Amino acid sequence: MAFSQDASDARMSESFAVSWDQVHEDAWHQRDVEAVMSHGCVVYVVGPLMEAAEAPAVSLTALRLVERVLEAGATAVKGESAGIAHGVNRWKQLAQEAGDAEPGAAARACRLAFAKRPLTDGDCLFSVGFHLVGLPEVFVPSSSSMDELALSAMIDSVADEMASDGVEAVVTRYGAELKAIGQYEEDNFKYNPFGSVHLVTGVY
């Protein structure tokens, strides 16, 4: 596989440092940081292009693969499509939640595993990686009365509603706008072909 190597990669520590999940309070620990620093090889696995309908199933397969490589001795895992990393225990927890769940709950576990939030452009906080479960990204205006964790919870809540009720229903419910993705080129693996749902100030 391209970019894999049977030796350590000095870029990994910095790469993981900017990718650790900052939303889940127990997402990673110092031992996970140390495992990245002392890694001995790097393996990249490239997933297939996905249609919306098949994306949750493909992501579930990827999460099961993560679980198996950790059981086989891997010490750290990062999803490149969104630039998200969790510690070993959190990856295993998400895999267990997905493995024993009905499809909707499994897709939610995959979203929490492989998507990242919040990112910011100064005006909004937003997600990246929701295309991996067939959903648009969610953009929430920055707020002086809500901190980043609260706004991240809003992003997650809207994503849950899109998954259960459909994108059009959620856009109507919040008076939101569905737009094409503008941050990434179409051939970028962060690009979301399903677009982005933009909430307006005052709806949360």
HELIX and SHEET records of a PDB file:
HELIX    1   1 MET A   12  ALA A   17  1                                   6    
HELIX    2   2 GLN A   30  MET A   37  1                                   8    
HELIX    3   3 ALA A   55  GLU A   71  1                                  17    
HELIX    4   4 VAL A   88  GLY A   99  1                                  12    
HELIX    5   5 PRO A  103  PHE A  114  1                                  12    
HELIX    6   6 PHE A  130  VAL A  133  5                                   4    
HELIX    7   7 GLU A  148  ASP A  165  1                                  18    
HELIX    8   8 VAL A  167  TYR A  174  1                                   8    
SHEET    1   A 2 VAL A  77  GLY A  79  0                                        
SHEET    2   A 2 ILE A  84  HIS A  86 -1                                        
SHEET    1   B 5 LYS A 116  THR A 120  0                                        
SHEET    2   B 5 CYS A 124  VAL A 128 -1                                        
SHEET    3   B 5 GLU A 137  PRO A 141 -1                                        
SHEET    4   B 5 SER A 196  HIS A 198  1                                        
SHEET    5   B 5 GLU A 177  LYS A 179 -1                                        
END                                                                             
